Each structure stands twice: as C-alpha cells, then as structure tokens.
Amino acid sequence: MTDSNADASGGFRVLLVDDDEAFLEISKQILQQENNYQIDTATSVNQATQK
C-alpha cells in the first residue's frame, strides 16, 4: 500500500465489500482489534464506489 492509503493517525484505510452484512461486521471488528485500520464497509459495488 502507498502513503495515500494512510489516514491522519498513521493507520490504513480499508474498504470491505460484501453482500453479507454479518460477515462485514465480524471482519470489521477483527481488523479494528488487531490493527490500526480505519474500516469502512459497503454491501454492493455501487455503495463502495460512493465511498
């Protein structure tokens, strides 16, 4: 990843995209606990491109 993916706190921004909302929530929690990631989620390609 490049520095353009880093947020102001020095962590990385991650966009998770999946149509299974339960999977997204679990994945988000795991990544937030284990890493310094800013996580955003989307349930469709259209929603992801808006973020």
RADA-V825617 format. One record per residue. RES is the residue in three letters. PSI is psi as a letter, one per 40 degrees, with the letter a starting at -180 (none if undefined). D_LAST is the distance of its C-alpha to the last C-alpha in whole Angstrom. Layout:
RES|PSI|D_LAST, RES|PSI|D_LAST
//
This chain:
MET|i|18, THR|i|18, ASP|d|18, SER|e|15, ASN|e|13, ALA|i|15, ASP|a|15, ALA|d|17, SER|e|19, GLY|e|20, GLY|a|18, PHE|i|15, ARG|h|11, VAL|h|11, LEU|h|8, LEU|h|11, VAL|h|11, ASP|i|14, ASP|e|16, ASP|h|18, GLU|d|17, ALA|d|20, PHE|d|19, LEU|d|16, GLU|d|17, ILE|d|20, SER|d|18, LYS|d|16, GLN|d|19, ILE|d|21, LEU|d|19, GLN|d|19, GLN|d|22, GLU|e|23, ASN|i|21, ASN|g|20, TYR|i|16, GLN|h|13, ILE|h|11, ASP|i|8, THR|i|9, ALA|i|8, THR|e|12, SER|i|11, VAL|d|10, ASN|d|9, GLN|d|7, ALA|d|5, THR|e|5, GLN|e|4, LYS|none|0
//
